[in-house]
Amino acid sequence: MEIVRSQRKPADAAVAPALSLYRSAPALEVRLEDFELYAIDRLRVLQGISDGLSRGKKPEEMEKLVSELWRAQMRHQDPSEEMNKDIISHFVLRLVYCRTEDLRKWFLSMETSLFRYRFRLESPESQRLLMSEFQLPYKAISHAEFETVKDKLNQVARSTGPSSNAETLFFKVPFEEVPELVAGRRVFMLKGFAYVAMNQVVSLVATQFRSNLSKALVLTNRKWTSTIRDKEKNRLTPIVEALSTGYLGPDYSQPKEFSEIALKDIDQLASTSFPLCMRHLFDKLRETHHLKHGGRMQLGLFLKGVGLKLEDALAFWKSEFSQKVGAERFDKEYSYSIRHNYGKEGKRTDYTPYACHKIISSTPSVGDHHGCPYRHFSEENLKAALGKMGVGGRSLDDILDKVRSRHYQVACTLTFEAVHAASCDSGINHPNQFHSLVEFDEVKRSCRKRLDGHNRRRRKPRSAAAASTASACLLPLPPASGFSMYLLTSLSPPAQPNLAGIARAEKDAREQRSFSHGYEEGEAAFCRTATEQCGVVDRPGF
C-alpha cells in the first residue's frame, strides 16, 4: 500500500487556534489503516459525549469529560500530526454519518457539542480568531450604547457570572441566533436583539458551526450516493458502512476466565446477572419451550459469551425444545445452528454476542421476543418487567424518563445501578458487560465475606475454660535464657505449653496471609477486567 507523508503544520502554527472549523476536506493522502483507526478514536469521543449528555451531566462535568476523552483518544505520537488526525477523523465520520437522516442528526448534535466544549477551552485570543473566521455580520456595540443598557446587562450578569464592565465586549445579534441563551434567560434582549457577552459567544459560533455542518452533510450525502460509494465499493465503502453500526467495546466472543458457567447454575444466574433483554428471552424459553430464530441467536450467543460450553448449550436447548418439538426433530433442525454459532459448522466462524446497538436496531415481529425491552416494550409491560427485577420508586421513574427520551442504554444502566447498588459511569453498551459486572461484584463481595469471617474467627475471645483459669499470670523467662518473651503459665501446677494449639495458630496465621494475598491478587484481577467495561464505584479499600 502506498504511504504518503501527511501535510504538516507550518512553524508558526503554535499561535493559531488548535480548533478547526472543518470548512473543506484536506488535500492529504492517508494510509487505509489510519483512515479507520482515526475515525474509531473520534467516534469513541462522540459516544462518550453522547453518554455524558444522556446521563444529565452538568456543564462543568461535561467540560472535564470532553477534555479527558480528547486527551485519551485523539492524541498522536507525533504532536505535529494531531491537527491532521483531528481533521481527517472528522471528514471520515462525515462520510459515515451522512447517509441517513438519523445518522446525520446524531453526528450533527455530537460534533456541535464537541466544538462547543473545545471552543471554551481556547484562549480569548484564539476565540476572537475563530469568530473572525466565521465572518459573522455582527460587531461589538459602542461604548455609548453600552452605557445606555449597562444596568440591564448587570442585572442579567449577576445571575450568570461577574457583572459587566466597560472592558467587556458585547455583540448585538438577532435573538433567534442564540436560542440556548434565550431559553436559559442568560441574555438581555431589547427590540428583538440579544446582547451577547464575549464569554457567551460560544452559543453564537456553535449555532453557526451547526448550520455550516448541516449543509455540508447534505452535500456529502449527495457525493456519496452519486460517486464515492460505487467507486470505493471494494475499499472504503465496507469500512464506512461498518463504522456506524460497529461495537467499539471489549470483545465478548470468548468468555473470561472467571465467567464460565455450569448448566445447573443457569437459572440462578438468569435471575441475578442477566440484563432485562436476556432475562425476558430466558423466561419466554422456559415458559413456551421455544424461541424463533432471532431470539435463539440473541440469547444463544449471549450464553456463549458468558461461558456456556458447546456441550452444555446443546443440552440446555435440547431440554427445552424437546418438550415441544421432540428430541429427534431438535437434532435434525436446531442442533446444527447451535454448533454453527460456536464455529463448529459451516465456515467455522466464531460468532460474537450481539452488542446493544445491534439489539436496539432490530425489528422483532409478532411472536418474536428478541430486541431491546426498553425500546420495544410498551410502558406498562416495561413497568411490569422492571417490577419483577425489584425496581420501583424513584429509580423506576428515572428509567422510564430515559426511555421516553429514547436513551435506551442509559435506562439499562440505571436498571443495573438500581438492582445491584453499584455505579456504572461509562454506561452499559453490551449485555455481556452487564453480566460481567454483576459477576465481578458478586465474587468481590463473596471474597470480602469470607475474609471478614476469617478475621472474626481470628479475633474470637478465649474459651470459657481458659478464661476460668483465674490464677494464671505472666512470668518472664530467666535472663540466662536470652529471651524476653512471656509464657502464659499457672501458679499451681504449671501447665505445659499447648504445642498443638500453637501449631494451629501458626497455621491459621499462614492461611490468613495466604488467603489475604490471594484475595488481593484476585480482586485486583477482577477490577482490571471490570474497569475495562465500566467504572464500578463500590470499591472500598482501593
C-alpha positions in Angstrom: 0.0 0.0 0.0 1.3 3.4 -0.8 2.2 5.6 2.1 2.3 9.3 1.7 3.6 11.7 4.3 0.8 13.8 5.7 0.9 17.6 5.4 2.5 19.2 8.5 1.6 22.4 10.2 3.7 25.4 9.5 6.2 26.6 12.0 4.1 29.4 13.3 1.0 27.2 13.8 1.6 27.4 17.6 -0.1 30.8 17.7 -3.1 29.6 15.7 -6.2 28.0 17.4 -6.0 24.3 17.8 -9.7 24.1 16.9 -10.5 23.5 13.2 -13.7 24.7 11.6 -13.6 21.8 9.0 -14.5 24.1 6.1 -13.1 21.8 3.4 -11.5 18.4 3.2 -7.7 18.5 3.5 -5.5 17.8 0.5 -3.9 14.8 2.2 -3.4 11.1 1.5 -3.7 8.8 4.4 -3.0 5.1 5.0 -6.1 3.0 4.9 -5.5 1.6 8.4 -5.2 5.2 9.7 -8.4 6.1 7.9 -10.3 3.6 10.0 -8.3 4.0 13.3 -8.6 7.8 13.3 -12.4 7.5 12.8 -12.7 5.0 15.6 -10.8 7.2 18.0 -13.0 10.2 17.2 -16.2 8.0 17.4 -15.2 7.0 20.9 -15.1 10.7 21.9 -18.5 11.4 20.3 -20.1 8.3 22.0 -18.6 9.4 25.3 -20.2 12.8 24.9 -23.5 11.2 24.0 -23.4 9.0 27.1 -22.5 12.0 29.3 -25.3 14.2 27.9 -27.9 11.4 28.2 -26.9 10.9 31.8 -27.6 14.5 32.6 -24.0 15.6 33.5 -23.6 19.3 34.4 -21.8 21.7 32.0 -18.6 21.7 34.2 -18.7 17.9 34.3 -19.1 17.7 30.5 -16.2 20.1 30.0 -14.0 17.9 32.1 -15.3 14.7 30.3 -14.6 16.1 26.9 -11.1 17.2 27.9 -10.4 13.7 29.2 -11.9 12.0 26.2 -9.9 14.1 23.7 -6.7 13.6 25.6 -7.2 9.8 25.8 -8.4 9.2 22.2 -7.1 12.0 19.9 -3.5 12.4 20.9 -0.9 11.3 18.3 2.6 10.0 19.0 3.8 12.8 16.7 2.4 16.1 18.2 2.7 17.8 14.8 0.2 15.3 13.4 -2.5 15.9 16.0 -4.3 18.6 13.9 -4.2 16.3 10.9 -5.7 13.4 12.9 -8.4 15.8 14.1 -9.3 16.9 10.6 -9.0 13.5 8.9 -11.2 11.8 11.5 -13.9 14.4 11.2 -14.2 14.1 7.5 -14.1 10.3 7.6 -17.1 10.4 10.0 -18.8 12.8 7.7 -18.8 10.0 5.2 -20.0 7.5 7.8 -22.9 9.6 9.2 -24.1 11.5 6.1 -26.0 8.5 4.7 -29.4 8.7 6.6 -31.3 11.4 8.4 -31.0 9.7 11.8 -27.2 9.3 11.4 -26.8 13.0 10.3 -28.9 14.2 13.2 -26.8 12.3 15.8 -23.5 13.3 14.3 -24.5 16.9 14.0 -25.5 17.1 17.6 -22.4 15.4 18.9 -19.9 17.3 16.8 -21.6 20.6 17.8 -21.3 19.6 21.4 -17.6 18.7 20.9 -17.0 22.0 19.2 -18.7 23.9 21.9 -16.6 22.5 24.7 -13.4 22.7 22.8 -14.1 26.3 21.9 -14.5 27.1 25.6 -11.0 25.7 26.3 -9.4 28.1 23.8 -7.8 31.3 24.9 -9.6 34.6 24.4 -7.3 35.5 21.6 -8.0 32.2 19.8 -11.7 32.6 20.3 -11.6 36.0 18.6 -9.6 34.5 15.7 -12.2 31.7 15.4 -15.0 34.3 15.4 -13.4 36.2 12.6 -13.1 33.0 10.5 -16.9 32.6 10.7 -17.2 36.1 9.2 -20.2 36.9 11.3 -22.0 40.1 10.3 -22.1 41.3 14.0 -20.0 44.0 15.5 -19.3 44.8 19.1 -21.6 47.6 20.5 -20.1 51.0 21.1 -19.2 52.3 24.5 -22.1 54.8 24.3 -24.6 52.1 23.6 -23.1 50.0 26.4 -23.7 52.9 28.9 -27.4 53.0 28.0 -28.0 49.4 28.7 -25.3 48.8 31.4 -27.7 48.4 34.3 -29.8 45.9 32.5 -26.8 43.9 31.4 -25.5 43.9 35.0 -28.9 42.6 36.2 -28.6 39.6 33.9 -24.9 39.1 34.6 -25.5 38.8 38.3 -27.3 35.6 37.9 -24.8 34.1 35.4 -21.4 35.4 36.5 -19.4 38.6 37.2 -21.0 41.9 36.4 -20.2 43.6 33.1 -17.7 46.5 32.9 -16.6 48.9 30.3 -13.9 46.5 29.0 -16.4 43.7 28.3 -17.3 43.2 24.7 -20.9 42.7 23.8 -22.4 41.7 20.4 -25.9 42.8 19.3 -27.4 39.9 17.4 -30.9 38.8 16.4 -32.3 36.8 19.3 -33.0 33.7 17.1 -29.3 33.3 16.6 -28.8 32.4 20.3 -31.8 30.2 21.2 -29.8 28.5 24.0 -29.1 31.8 25.8 -32.7 33.0 25.3 -34.2 29.7 26.7 -32.0 29.9 29.7 -32.7 33.6 30.3 -29.0 34.3 30.3 -29.0 37.2 27.9 -30.5 40.7 27.9 -33.0 41.3 25.0 -34.2 44.6 23.5 -36.3 45.1 20.4 -35.6 41.7 19.0 -31.9 41.8 19.7 -29.8 39.9 22.2 -26.8 41.4 23.8 -24.2 38.6 23.9 -21.1 39.0 26.1 -17.7 37.7 24.9 -17.8 34.9 27.4 -21.2 33.8 26.0 -20.2 34.0 22.3 -19.7 30.2 22.2 -23.5 29.9 21.7 -23.3 32.2 18.7 -20.4 30.4 17.0 -21.8 27.0 17.9 -25.0 27.9 16.1 -23.1 28.9 13.0 -20.9 25.8 13.2 -24.0 23.6 13.4 -25.6 25.4 10.4 -22.5 25.0 8.3 -22.0 21.4 9.2 -25.7 20.5 8.5 -25.4 21.9 4.9 -22.1 20.1 4.4 -23.6 16.7 5.5 -26.3 17.0 2.9 -23.7 17.8 0.2 -21.5 14.9 1.3 -24.5 12.6 1.1 -25.1 13.6 -2.5 -21.5 12.9 -3.4 -21.5 9.6 -1.5 -24.6 8.3 -3.3 -23.6 9.6 -6.7 -20.0 8.7 -7.0 -18.0 7.7 -3.9 -20.0 4.6 -2.8 -19.6 2.8 -6.1 -16.2 4.0 -6.9 -14.8 2.8 -3.5 -17.1 -0.3 -3.1 -14.1 -2.6 -2.7 -12.0 -0.4 -0.4 -13.6 2.4 1.6 -17.3 1.5 1.4 -17.1 -1.6 3.7 -15.3 0.5 6.3 -17.7 3.4 6.1 -20.8 1.2 6.3 -19.4 -0.8 9.3 -18.3 2.2 11.4 -21.9 3.5 12.1 -23.0 0.1 13.4 -19.8 -1.4 14.8 -19.3 -2.1 18.5 -16.2 -0.4 20.0 -16.2 -2.0 23.4 -14.5 -5.1 24.9 -14.5 -8.4 23.0 -17.0 -10.9 24.4 -16.6 -13.6 21.7 -14.7 -15.7 24.3 -15.7 -15.9 28.0 -13.4 -14.5 30.6 -11.5 -17.0 32.9 -13.8 -16.4 35.8 -17.1 -16.3 33.9 -17.6 -19.9 32.8 -21.0 -21.1 33.9 -22.4 -24.6 34.6 -25.7 -25.8 33.2 -27.0 -26.3 36.8 -26.4 -22.7 37.7 -28.1 -21.0 34.7 -31.5 -20.4 36.3 -29.9 -18.7 39.3 -27.7 -16.6 37.0 -30.7 -15.6 34.9 -32.4 -14.1 38.0 -29.3 -12.2 39.2 -26.9 -11.3 36.4 -28.9 -11.3 33.1 -29.9 -7.9 31.7 -33.5 -7.4 31.0 -33.3 -8.3 27.3 -31.8 -11.7 28.1 -33.9 -12.4 31.1 -37.0 -11.8 29.0 -35.8 -14.3 26.4 -34.8 -16.8 29.0 -38.2 -16.6 30.8 -40.1 -17.0 27.5 -38.0 -20.0 26.6 -38.8 -21.6 29.9 -42.4 -20.7 29.5 -43.0 -21.8 25.9 -40.1 -24.1 25.3 -39.4 -22.4 22.0 -37.9 -19.2 20.5 -37.8 -18.0 17.0 -34.5 -17.6 15.1 -33.9 -14.0 16.3 -34.4 -14.9 19.9 -32.2 -18.1 19.6 -29.4 -16.1 18.1 -29.6 -13.3 20.7 -29.8 -15.5 23.7 -27.6 -18.3 22.4 -24.6 -16.0 21.6 -25.1 -14.2 24.9 -24.8 -17.6 26.8 -21.8 -18.5 24.7 -20.2 -15.2 25.7 -20.8 -15.7 29.4 -19.1 -19.1 29.4 -21.7 -21.8 28.5 -19.8 -24.6 26.7 -21.0 -26.1 23.5 -21.9 -29.4 25.1 -23.9 -27.7 27.8 -25.5 -25.4 25.3 -26.7 -28.3 23.2 -28.1 -30.0 26.4 -29.8 -26.7 27.5 -31.6 -26.0 24.2 -32.5 -29.7 23.7 -34.0 -29.9 27.2 -36.4 -27.0 26.3 -37.1 -27.6 22.6 -37.7 -31.4 23.0 -40.7 -30.7 25.2 -42.4 -29.1 22.2 -40.8 -30.5 19.1 -39.3 -33.7 20.3 -35.6 -34.7 20.7 -35.4 -36.2 17.2 -36.6 -33.0 15.4 -34.3 -30.9 17.6 -31.3 -32.9 16.5 -32.3 -32.6 12.8 -33.4 -28.9 12.7 -31.8 -27.0 15.6 -28.6 -28.5 16.8 -26.7 -27.5 13.6 -27.3 -23.8 14.2 -26.0 -24.1 17.8 -22.8 -25.8 16.6 -22.6 -23.2 13.8 -22.6 -20.3 16.4 -19.7 -21.9 18.2 -17.7 -22.1 15.0 -18.0 -25.9 14.6 -20.0 -26.0 11.4 -20.1 -24.2 8.0 -17.4 -21.5 7.6 -16.2 -22.2 11.1 -16.8 -18.6 12.0 -16.6 -17.8 15.7 -19.7 -15.6 16.1 -19.7 -12.9 18.7 -22.6 -11.9 21.1 -24.8 -9.1 20.0 -24.0 -5.6 21.3 -26.7 -3.1 22.5 -26.6 -1.2 19.2 -27.5 -4.3 17.2 -30.2 -5.4 19.6 -31.8 -1.9 19.8 -31.8 -1.6 16.0 -33.5 -5.0 15.5 -37.2 -5.1 14.5 -39.0 -8.0 16.1 -42.3 -9.0 14.6 -45.3 -10.7 16.0 -44.3 -13.8 18.1 -40.7 -12.6 18.4 -39.2 -11.9 21.8 -35.7 -10.6 20.9 -34.8 -7.0 20.7 -34.4 -4.3 23.5 -37.3 -4.2 26.0 -36.6 -0.6 26.7 -37.3 0.2 23.1 -39.8 -2.4 22.0 -41.9 -2.9 25.2 -45.0 -0.8 25.9 -44.6 1.3 29.0 -46.9 -0.9 31.0 -45.1 -4.1 30.0 -41.8 -2.4 30.8 -43.0 -1.4 34.3 -44.1 -5.0 35.0 -40.8 -6.4 33.8 -38.8 -4.0 35.9 -41.0 -4.6 38.9 -40.1 -8.3 38.7 -36.4 -7.3 39.0 -37.2 -5.3 42.1 -37.0 -1.8 40.5 -39.5 0.7 41.8 -40.0 4.2 43.2 -37.7 7.0 42.0 -35.4 4.6 40.2 -38.3 3.4 38.0 -39.4 6.9 37.2 -35.8 7.8 36.2 -35.6 4.7 33.9 -39.0 5.5 32.2 -37.9 9.1 31.7 -34.8 7.9 29.8 -36.9 5.5 27.8 -39.3 8.3 26.8 -36.2 10.3 25.7 -35.0 7.3 23.7 -31.9 6.8 25.8 -32.3 3.0 26.0 -28.8 2.1 27.1 -28.9 4.7 29.8 -32.1 3.2 31.0 -30.4 -0.2 31.1 -27.5 1.4 33.0 -29.9 2.8 35.6 -31.5 -0.6 36.0 -28.1 -2.1 36.7 -27.4 0.6 39.3 -30.9 0.2 40.9 -30.7 -3.6 41.2 -27.1 -4.0 42.2 -26.5 -0.8 44.2 -23.4 0.0 42.1 -22.4 2.9 39.9 -21.6 2.4 36.2 -20.3 5.8 34.9 -19.4 4.7 31.4 -22.8 3.1 30.8 -23.9 -0.4 29.6 -23.1 -1.0 26.0 -23.3 -4.7 25.8 -25.4 -7.4 27.5 -22.3 -9.4 28.4 -20.9 -6.3 30.0 -23.9 -6.3 32.3 -23.3 -9.9 33.3 -19.6 -9.5 33.8 -20.0 -6.5 36.1 -22.6 -8.4 38.2 -20.4 -11.5 38.5 -17.4 -9.3 39.3 -19.3 -7.6 42.1 -20.7 -10.9 43.5 -17.3 -12.5 43.6 -15.7 -9.5 45.2 -18.4 -9.4 47.9 -18.0 -13.2 48.4 -14.3 -12.8 48.9 -14.9 -10.0 51.4 -17.4 -12.0 53.3 -15.1 -15.0 53.6 -12.2 -12.7 54.7 -14.4 -10.9 57.3 -15.5 -14.3 58.7 -11.9 -15.5 58.9 -10.9 -12.3 60.7 -13.8 -12.7 63.2 -12.6 -16.2 64.0 -9.1 -14.9 64.5 -10.4 -12.2 66.9 -12.7 -14.6 68.8 -12.2 -14.4 72.7 -10.7 -17.2 74.7 -12.8 -20.1 75.6 -14.6 -20.3 78.9 -12.1 -22.9 80.2 -9.2 -20.7 79.5 -11.0 -17.7 81.0 -11.7 -19.5 84.2 -8.0 -20.0 85.0 -8.0 -17.1 87.5 -4.6 -18.0 88.9 -2.9 -17.5 85.5 -0.2 -14.9 85.3 2.7 -13.8 83.0 6.2 -14.6 84.1 9.4 -13.6 82.4 11.9 -16.3 81.5 15.2 -16.3 83.4 17.6 -13.8 82.0 20.1 -16.6 81.2 17.7 -17.9 78.6 18.4 -14.9 76.4 14.7 -14.5 75.6 12.5 -11.6 76.5 9.2 -13.3 75.6 6.5 -14.2 78.0 4.7 -17.5 78.6 1.2 -18.0 79.9 1.6 -20.2 82.9 -0.2 -21.2 86.1 0.7 -20.9 89.7 -0.4 -24.4 90.7 0.6 -26.6 88.9 2.4 -25.0 85.9 0.7 -26.0 82.7 2.7 -27.4 79.8 2.7 -25.4 76.6 -0.1 -26.4 74.2 2.0 -27.3 71.2 -0.9 -28.4 69.1 -2.7 -25.1 69.8 0.5 -23.1 68.9 0.8 -25.1 65.7 -2.8 -24.4 64.7 -2.4 -20.7 65.5 0.7 -20.6 63.3 -1.1 -22.5 60.5 -4.0 -20.1 60.8 -1.7 -17.1 60.5 -0.1 -18.6 57.4 -3.5 -19.3 55.9 -4.6 -15.8 56.8 -1.6 -14.3 54.9 -2.0 -16.7 52.0 -5.7 -16.1 51.7 -5.4 -12.3 52.0 -2.6 -12.3 49.4 -4.7 -14.4 47.0 -7.8 -12.3 47.7 -5.9 -9.1 46.9 -4.5 -10.6 43.7 -7.8 -12.0 42.6 -9.7 -8.8 43.4 -7.2 -6.7 41.5 -7.5 -9.0 38.5 -11.3 -8.7 38.6 -11.0 -4.9 38.9 -8.8 -4.7 35.9 -11.3 -6.7 33.9 -14.4 -4.9 35.1 -13.0 -1.4 34.8 -12.3 -2.1 31.1 -16.0 -2.3 30.7 -17.5 0.0 33.3 -16.4 2.1 36.3 -17.7 0.4 39.4 -17.6 2.9 42.3 -18.4 0.5 45.1 -14.7 -0.4 45.8 -13.8 0.1 49.5 -10.2 -0.3 50.1 -8.9 0.5 46.6 
